[in-house]
Structures are given as structure tokens and as C-alpha cells.
Amino acid sequence: MMPSMLGRRIELSAASDGEPRGSRPPAADTCRRWGVILAGGDGKRLLPLTRKITGDDTPKQFCALDGGATLLDCTRQRVLRVVTKQNTLFLLTRTHERFYKPQLAGLPGSSLLVQPHGNGTAPAIAYAVTRLSVGAPDDIVGFFPSDHHFACEESFVASLDDAFGRAELDGERVVLLGIAPNSAESSYGWIQPGAELHRRGETPVFQVQRFWEKPCRDSAQRLLDAGCLWNSFVMVGRVSAFLNMLRRSLPDLVAAFESMWALVEPGKEHSALPELFANIPATNFSDDVLSVCTSHLSVMAVRGTGWTDLGEPERALSILPLQTIGTSGFVQGS
């Protein structure tokens, strides 16, 4: 049993500055919503492109690919449409401090979940989930990769708000946002929906039958024809629902974090993290958690967002203004 702080909600003080321009504060009834922005990756596949933009090895999430806002800031602005600033957390990696520190200046340290080093997506998500479970186990949390582009932000935000509402109604399942595909894309992960669970308005929610990770072109075409969805890795659910999945699939990982929280309070864990991370294996949340916990999941189709996962240089180039692309390849815009 954990100490008495289990019954205490985590308090994050509001930052007095650093709020992205153009963000709209969520409604007051969203105080039990949390957003966790995943920004700890190295972005290795995009480094050849981002080096040409920045002149160094800045990870893609800290880059302004089109000369405007960085991918991290764009993600932050989207999340702030449905989650309060106080309840927005950033999952980061210590080696990137020189990149994220100026972009997140003004935020309280309690909003930054800083890993000593990258160890895969499962430890990162377990870090956030177990921290929230200390004081907010019944709240709703969404996880957001920081390398996504949406041609239509409004459509995505509306779907995201809907997902939070559905997670509130069905506290046992985590809701995945599946992107309705427009091509047989073989470099994306796919979600195969199962039986319909419920319907609110015109958008049904389905069981998750199976995941397909980067299928061959022929398989991708069959998945497209069968009504399968692209996996955006945007996930929304009760903190307790995420914790149940992690306990089922990676119990030792959960135990390691819970042992730490038994000794330190949220916001004061940074000195304890190096030893913890040195003793846990690298694990992948998609492969090691989601794929083995499909009965804990549901999926809703998201349409009309113009979504692109910027994991490959070709995808990043596809969203850039034409003036940034020269005859000899990518050149930094003026």
C-alpha cells in the first residue's frame, strides 16, 4: 500500500507566462482532464532534414519545419484546446534540455517529466501514468505524440474532445484515435476494428481486434478495403485504465515506479530517476502493452483532419510550403 499521498490530488501551479499565442482555455469542467505531450524521442530518421534547418542535431519536435512554430509548440496549442494549462505535462529527456528549456520557459518544474535517458515509450508512459495515479487515479489523461501535423485542426480538436467524453463514460477502456485512411500506406501502423461497442451521435466506437505494424503494400490495401484505420498513437482514458494495462503487461515496470513514488512526492522525483532507469529494460508501448491488451481498448474513427505523422523525411517535405523546397533538396525558408 502506498503512503497517504495517494488520496491527495497532484497540484500543478499555473505558469504566469509561456502560454502559446492563439490557444483557447478549455471550459471549467475540464479540470479533471490531463494531457501528456510525448517529446522525449531523438527523431533520428528526420535528422538529415532537421540538420539542414537548424545546423545541428535538434530533434524534430523542437524544430520549426516551416519557419513558424515548432512541432512541440503546435502540439501544445492543440492540447490546450481541450486540457487546462495546469494539467498539461511534457515528457522529455535530459539530454535534450538545451532544446526544450527555452521553448518551455515559464512553466513550473512540476509540468516537466524529464527522463534521464530514453528507454522506449513504455517507461515514458509508465512514468506519467504512475505519477498521476498518486493523486488523480480517476481523472482522464490523453497522450499526444509531438510530431504530428493536421491540415484541419478544428476537426481533430472536436474528435479529441469527443474522445475525452467517451473515456469518461467507459472508464475501463482506453480510447484510441484511429485516422480514417485515404491510401494504402505501408509505413503507418494500422488498427483493425472489431465489434461496435457503442455510438454517440454519428460516430461509433469499436473494440480493437488487432494491430498491424507497417504492413506490406498488398496487406495495407487489404486493410484499407476492410475499413481499418491508421494508428495515430493518440490515446485517451482514465489513469486507472492505463495503469491496469501496464500492470497486466509490464508488472515489473509498474512496481519499479510505484516503489519510487512510495519514497518521493511528485515533482521531487528527479534525483531518484537515474537509478530507476538504469535498472529497467527498454520497452515499447505499442508492442509490449497495446498489442497484448486489446480487450482494454476501443477505437473511434477520426475523419477530415488531414493528419500526417512526420516520422519520415518524405512526409515532412510533403507539408512544407513550396518555397522551402529547392531543386537540390530542402533549403531553409526565408
Secondary structure, DSSP 4 states (H G I P E B T S, - for coil): ---GGGGS----PPPSS-PPTT--PPPGGGTTEEEEEE-----GGGHHHHHHHHSS---GGG--TTSSS-HHHHHHHHHTTTS-GGGEEEEEEGGGHHHHHHHTTTS-GGGEEEESS---HHHHHHHHHHHHHHH-TTSEEEEEESSEEES-HHHHHHHHHHHHHHHHH-TTSEEEEEEPPSS--SSSEEEEEEEEEEEETTEEEEEEEEEEES--HHHHHHHHHTT-EEEEEEEEEEHHHHHHHHHHH-HHHHHHHHHHHTTS-TT--TTTHHHHHHTS----HHHHTGGG-GGGEEEEEE-SS-EEETTSHHHHHHHS-GGGEETTEE----
